[in-house]
């Protein structure tokens, strides 16, 4: 097989019998580690982002119990995908892992440019996107975001080349709310419908296994916000395109100890017409959620955590970083992503693999009283 399977991921988790039974979660198709390795780095134009390499971190993760690797074509101008591809091929060649054991995700929507950063990025866009007919100039928002089917297909196929894979397990439409403000919501839904139609074709072609939407604020804002997106609308579009057996399976959104809206802000209509939190609505529609920005790019550590936080999360004997990651993987999420270039940081974070899930009643206490977040 050229993709993650139930049997393959189950054989993977059996290699780590000392880990807590809560560390792996079943998403109805495969078993996924509740911590996933992310490969985003902000300000990708900075030179220091290219003197690092995710190869060792990817290998450290896979060899020690993390089987979810998340990326996007635009991360570090396609470099993150290429380093993941190299690491996976090395692991397979060494017989340290099989493709069927690993869940690999990527995203399309942003223009990736290419490394090294082109002297004139507008020329790159003209030569690689506009001239080949992947999109017209007016299809590109703020010189960086595009959702035409031709461009999204190119992006998926380029990601496969970068990753050296035949199939991507979960393929996300990346921050579609970027278009809002330039197109209205009605037109955005039309664009998303065309994207979902393409994604269903890519599933049929064996290039992706399922798809989702990775959003920053679109699913978390209040309904009146200009960038708000309705999960109910997204599910309706998927059903129009693919019927009840559509392959829209995942939502990826920020969830961390400082940005908690996905857990405690009821802004999404559920199947019954009532308002629910994003986590609840995702569950109600039979989808799965992946948490991103688990550490809010280290901004959650601007002040030391209250000691009660560690007590409730079961991380009193560990540090604030462990508490933050324990929080992020608690709730209705299949997995939560953290970034780590240094393989030692990956190994350090895996201390959480030995801990059970936080009890729901303990999590609820973090949202009320003097210890509210």
C-alpha positions in Angstrom: 0.0 0.0 0.0 1.1 3.6 -0.7 -0.8 5.1 2.3 -1.5 4.6 6.0 -3.7 1.6 6.8 -5.5 0.4 9.9 -3.3 -2.7 10.0 -0.1 -0.8 9.4 -0.8 1.8 12.0 -1.9 -0.8 14.5 1.4 -2.7 13.9 3.2 0.6 14.5 1.7 1.3 17.9 2.3 -2.2 19.1 6.1 -1.4 19.0 5.5 0.9 22.0 3.9 -1.2 24.7 5.2 0.9 27.5 3.3 4.0 26.3 -0.1 4.9 27.8 -3.0 3.3 26.0 -4.3 6.9 25.6 -1.4 8.0 23.4 -2.8 6.5 20.2 -6.3 7.3 18.9 -8.4 5.6 16.2 -9.9 8.0 13.7 -12.3 5.3 12.3 -9.7 4.4 9.6 -6.2 4.5 11.1 -4.4 4.8 14.5 -2.8 8.1 15.0 -0.4 9.3 17.7 -2.0 12.1 19.8 1.0 14.3 19.2 2.0 15.0 15.6 5.1 16.7 14.3 4.5 20.0 12.5 7.0 21.6 10.1 5.9 25.3 10.0 8.3 28.1 10.7 7.3 31.7 10.6 9.1 34.3 8.5 10.3 31.7 6.0 12.5 34.2 4.2 14.9 34.4 7.1 18.2 32.7 6.4 18.2 30.8 9.7 15.2 28.8 8.5 17.4 27.1 5.9 20.4 26.2 8.0 18.1 23.7 9.8 16.7 20.5 8.5 13.7 18.5 9.7 15.2 15.2 8.6 16.5 14.2 12.0 13.4 15.4 13.8 11.1 13.4 11.5 13.2 10.3 12.0 13.3 10.8 15.8 9.5 11.2 15.8 8.8 8.1 13.8 11.4 5.9 15.5 9.9 6.8 18.9 6.2 6.6 18.5 4.9 9.6 16.5 3.4 8.5 13.2 1.7 11.8 12.1 3.8 14.3 10.2 2.1 17.5 9.0 3.3 20.0 6.5 2.2 22.3 3.6 3.7 23.1 0.2 4.4 26.7 1.2 6.3 25.8 4.4 9.8 27.2 3.9 9.2 27.4 0.2 8.6 23.7 -0.3 11.7 22.8 1.7 9.8 21.2 4.6 8.0 18.8 2.3 11.3 17.8 0.6 13.0 17.1 3.9 10.1 15.0 5.1 10.3 13.1 1.9 14.0 12.4 2.3 13.5 11.2 5.9 10.6 8.9 5.0 12.5 7.3 2.2 15.5 6.7 4.5 13.3 5.1 7.2 11.7 2.8 4.6 15.1 1.9 3.1 16.4 1.1 6.6 13.3 -1.0 7.2 12.7 1.2 10.3 9.1 2.0 9.2 6.7 1.2 6.4 4.6 3.6 4.4 1.5 1.9 5.8 2.4 2.9 9.4 2.7 6.7 8.7 0.0 9.3 8.4 1.3 12.2 6.2 -0.7 15.4 5.7 -0.1 18.4 3.5 -2.0 21.5 2.4 -2.7 23.6 -0.7 -3.9 27.2 -1.1 -0.9 29.4 -0.6 1.6 30.0 -3.4 4.8 28.2 -2.3 7.4 30.0 -4.4 10.6 27.9 -4.2 13.9 27.7 -2.4 16.1 29.6 -2.7 13.8 32.6 -2.5 13.4 34.0 -6.0 14.9 37.4 -6.6 11.5 38.5 -8.0 8.6 36.5 -6.5 6.2 38.2 -8.9 8.1 36.7 -11.9 7.9 33.3 -10.2 4.2 33.6 -9.9 3.9 34.7 -13.5 6.1 31.9 -14.9 4.8 29.1 -12.7 1.1 29.9 -12.1 -0.3 32.5 -14.5 1.5 31.6 -17.8 0.8 27.9 -17.5 -2.8 28.7 -17.0 -3.2 27.5 -13.5 -4.9 30.7 -12.5 -5.5 34.2 -13.7 -4.0 37.2 -11.9 -7.4 38.1 -10.4 -7.6 34.6 -8.9 -4.6 35.3 -6.6 -5.4 37.1 -3.4 -2.7 39.4 -1.9 -0.1 37.8 -4.1 -0.1 34.6 -2.0 -3.4 32.7 -2.0 -5.1 30.8 -4.8 -7.9 28.2 -4.9 -8.5 27.5 -8.6 -8.9 23.8 -9.3 -6.0 23.8 -11.8 -3.7 25.4 -9.2 -4.8 23.1 -6.4 -4.2 20.0 -8.6 -0.7 21.3 -9.5 -0.1 21.9 -5.8 -1.2 18.4 -4.8 1.0 16.8 -7.5 4.0 19.0 -6.6 3.6 18.0 -2.9 3.6 14.3 -3.9 6.9 14.9 -5.8 8.4 16.8 -2.9 7.3 14.1 -0.4 8.3 11.3 -2.8 5.0 9.7 -2.1 2.3 8.1 -4.3 -0.5 9.2 -1.9 -1.1 11.9 0.8 -3.2 10.6 3.6 -5.0 13.9 4.5 -4.9 16.8 2.1 -6.1 20.2 3.5 -7.5 23.2 1.8 -5.3 25.8 3.5 -6.9 28.8 5.1 -9.7 29.5 2.6 -10.9 32.4 4.7 -7.9 34.3 3.2 -10.2 34.9 0.3 -12.9 36.7 2.3 -12.6 40.4 2.0 -11.8 40.0 -1.6 -14.7 37.7 -2.5 -18.0 37.5 -0.6 -19.0 34.3 1.4 -21.3 33.2 -1.4 -18.5 33.2 -3.9 -16.1 31.6 -1.4 -18.5 28.6 -1.1 -18.6 28.3 -4.9 -14.7 28.2 -4.8 -14.7 25.6 -2.1 -17.2 23.5 -4.0 -14.9 23.4 -7.0 -12.0 22.6 -4.7 -13.9 19.7 -3.1 -14.9 18.4 -6.6 -11.2 18.3 -7.4 -10.3 16.6 -4.2 -12.9 13.9 -4.8 -11.2 13.3 -8.2 -7.8 13.2 -6.5 -9.2 10.5 -4.1 -10.5 8.5 -7.1 -7.0 8.8 -8.7 -5.3 7.5 -5.6 -3.4 10.7 -5.0 -5.0 11.6 -1.7 -7.0 9.4 0.8 -9.2 12.1 2.2 -9.3 15.9 2.6 -10.2 18.6 5.0 -10.0 22.3 5.7 -7.1 23.7 7.7 -8.2 27.1 9.0 -6.7 29.7 11.3 -9.6 31.8 12.5 -12.4 30.9 10.0 -14.1 28.3 12.2 -13.4 30.1 15.5 -14.7 33.7 14.9 -18.1 34.9 15.9 -20.7 34.4 13.1 -20.8 38.1 12.3 -17.1 38.3 11.5 -16.1 38.9 7.9 -13.8 35.8 8.0 -16.3 33.4 9.6 -16.9 30.1 8.0 -19.8 27.7 8.8 -18.9 24.1 9.3 -22.4 23.2 8.4 -22.0 24.9 5.0 -18.7 23.0 4.4 -20.4 19.6 5.1 -23.3 20.5 2.9 -20.9 21.3 0.1 -19.1 18.0 0.6 -22.4 16.1 0.5 -23.4 17.9 -2.7 -20.1 17.0 -4.3 -19.5 13.5 -3.0 -22.8 12.3 -1.5 -23.1 10.8 1.9 -19.8 8.9 1.3 -17.8 12.1 0.6 -14.2 12.2 1.7 -14.3 15.4 3.6 -13.0 14.0 6.9 -10.9 16.5 8.8 -10.8 20.0 10.2 -7.5 21.4 11.4 -7.7 24.5 13.7 -5.7 26.1 16.5 -6.2 24.8 19.9 -3.9 25.5 22.8 -3.9 26.6 26.4 -4.2 30.3 25.4 -6.5 30.0 22.4 -9.3 27.8 23.6 -12.3 28.8 21.4 -12.5 25.4 19.7 -13.4 23.9 23.1 -15.4 26.6 24.8 -17.0 29.0 22.3 -20.3 27.9 20.8 -20.3 29.5 17.4 -21.1 26.6 15.0 -24.4 25.2 14.0 -24.7 21.5 14.5 -26.9 19.0 12.5 -29.8 19.8 14.9 -29.7 23.5 14.2 -28.3 24.4 17.7 -25.0 26.2 18.3 -22.0 24.2 19.5 -18.3 24.6 19.9 -16.2 23.7 17.0 -15.1 20.4 18.7 -18.7 19.5 19.3 -19.8 20.4 15.8 -17.0 18.4 14.3 -18.0 15.4 16.2 -21.7 15.9 15.4 -21.0 15.9 11.7 -18.9 12.8 11.9 -15.6 14.5 11.2 -12.3 14.6 13.0 -10.3 17.5 14.4 -6.6 18.0 14.4 -5.2 20.7 16.7 -2.7 23.1 15.3 -0.4 25.7 17.0 -0.3 23.7 20.2 2.2 26.1 21.7 0.9 29.3 19.9 4.5 29.6 18.5 5.8 29.7 22.1 3.6 32.7 23.0 1.8 30.6 25.7 4.9 30.9 27.8 4.9 34.6 28.3 4.0 34.0 32.0 4.6 31.0 34.2 1.5 28.7 34.5 -0.4 28.6 37.8 0.5 25.5 39.7 -3.1 24.3 39.6 -2.8 23.9 35.9 -0.2 21.1 36.3 -2.3 19.5 39.0 -5.4 19.3 36.9 -3.5 18.1 33.8 -1.5 15.5 35.6 1.8 17.3 34.7 2.8 18.7 38.1 6.2 17.0 38.0 6.9 18.2 34.5 7.4 21.7 33.0 5.0 24.2 31.5 5.8 23.0 28.0 4.6 19.5 28.9 1.5 21.0 30.5 0.8 23.0 27.3 1.1 19.9 25.1 -1.0 17.8 27.5 -3.7 20.4 27.3 -3.5 20.6 23.5 -4.0 16.9 23.1 -7.0 16.8 25.5 -10.5 17.3 24.2 -12.1 16.1 21.0 -8.9 16.1 18.9 -7.3 13.1 17.2 -3.9 14.6 17.4 -2.2 17.9 18.2 0.8 19.3 16.3 4.0 20.7 17.7 7.0 22.0 15.8 10.5 20.8 16.6 13.7 21.1 14.5 15.9 19.8 17.2 15.3 16.0 17.6 16.1 16.3 21.3 12.9 18.4 21.7 10.9 15.7 20.0 12.3 13.1 22.4 11.6 15.4 25.4 8.0 15.9 24.4 7.5 12.2 24.2 7.4 12.0 28.0 3.7 12.7 27.4 3.4 9.3 25.7 3.5 7.7 29.2 0.7 9.9 30.6 -3.0 9.1 30.5 -5.5 11.6 29.1 -6.6 14.4 31.4 -10.0 13.6 32.9 -12.8 15.6 31.3 -13.9 17.0 34.7 -10.3 18.3 35.3 -10.3 19.9 31.9 -13.6 21.6 32.6 -12.1 23.1 35.9 -9.5 24.9 33.8 -12.3 27.0 32.2 -13.9 28.3 35.4 -13.2 30.0 38.6 -9.9 31.5 39.6 -8.0 29.2 37.3 -9.9 30.1 34.2 -7.6 30.4 31.2 
